[in-house]
Amino acid sequence: MNSTILPRLVGWGFLLFVLGFAEPAAADRPTFDTTARNAIVVDFQTGAVMLDKNADQRIPTASMSKIMTAYTVYTYLAEGKAKLDDMLPVSEQAWRTGGSKMFVPYPGQVKVEDLLRGMIIQSGNDACVVLAEGLAGSQTAFIAKMNELAQKLGLKDSHFSSVDGLPSPDHYMSPRDLATLSHHLIQDFPQFYHYEAEKDFTYNGIKQGNRNPLLYKDLGADGIKTGHTEQAGFGLVGSAVRNGRRIIFVLAGMSTMKERGQEGERVLDWAYREFNNYTLVKAGETIDDAPVWMGTRDKVPVAPAKDALVTLWPAGRKEVKVTAVYDGTLKAPVTKGETVGKLLIAVPDNAPVEIPLVATQDVERLGAMGRMAETAGYLLWGKKR
């Protein structure tokens, strides 16, 4: 059974659209012309995609895949299998690892927290190898853990064959997977995410700055990771918070460091300027009455279990359709807080938003005589009492 939501939405322009009267002309969606080969911009809270340019293409990620290495290390820490002050041994292989370095000593030992900062801030490939060998016993075992976690997180276009992102034909991610992983990094491990915002780190007497150019500007940026190889070009996975609203973006395949910084700043300003988050209805606010069978009342008020929040450009609000969906008539007893259906929000150019609908009151079951009368009325007249 479907019931169109009418109360409290007239001001949004939903009423005409939902009732099937003259529909407003489709509002043009804001566009952004980026020089990046691949790009995606996502609202952290709603998951809405504001920009999609080849976002499902599998690409070499260079050091941007260190986000997965960090996620895996955070998993070890959260599960109590390692501690930030644990000391891990440096192998000759780790010491000899090429590319960007934090300059771990050999022979020697390095604290896990220093290795994390060396990997995230300085993009040290040597730090990745020390972490992998020290936590999982070998790079091979650690990579297997990375791929296992990727499957659990639903990263459909990702595969890892190294811990540092150095070029390999069997090592790739899609921009969409990078955005999804970044969302999980922030959501699942808020206690560790602050490392991504640090601007520099000094280890072994060598001070190195974070390669993320947005951290040095007043943009609200607090992460996440850059990457560069000749094959991958210059890439950036970024995140920023302005006025309590977080946006995650991925830009890949750019030609220079300067271009990476400029495009990152441009896409952030565009996303915050052109799109906003709108609360259609708040959690607990009654939006409909669901029919109840065999209850002391024939209807029960329902409300969304959480705020109905959508990301839209201002004119796009006219194209939203909100519908309550129930699996047939509810059967008493109904308990306050019980999930009784879902609120479907059809948002232009994005996947529908689904929010559980819950009963806001109890409805007791009729006694034996009442149930008999209810059944008789339905059989005789096709309706309840």
Secondary structure, DSSP 8 states (H G I E B T S, - for coil): -EEE--TT-GGGTHHHHHHTSS------------SSSEEEEEETTT--EEEEESTTS-B--GGGGHHHHHHHHHHHHHTTS--TT-EEE--HHHHH--SS-----SS-EEEHHHHHHHHHTS--HHHHHHHHHHHHSSHHHHHHHHHHHHHHTT-TT-B-S-SS----TT-BB-HHHHHHHHHHHHHH-TTTGGGGG--EEEETTEEEE-S-GGGGSSS-EEEEEEEEETTTEEEEEEEEEETTEEEEEEEEEES-HHHHHHHHHHHHHHHHHH-EEEEEE-TT---EEEEEESBSSSEEEEEESS-EEEEE-GGGGGG-EEEEE-SSSEES-B-TT-EEEEEEEE-TTS--EEEEEEESS-B-B--HHHHHHHHHHHHHHSS--
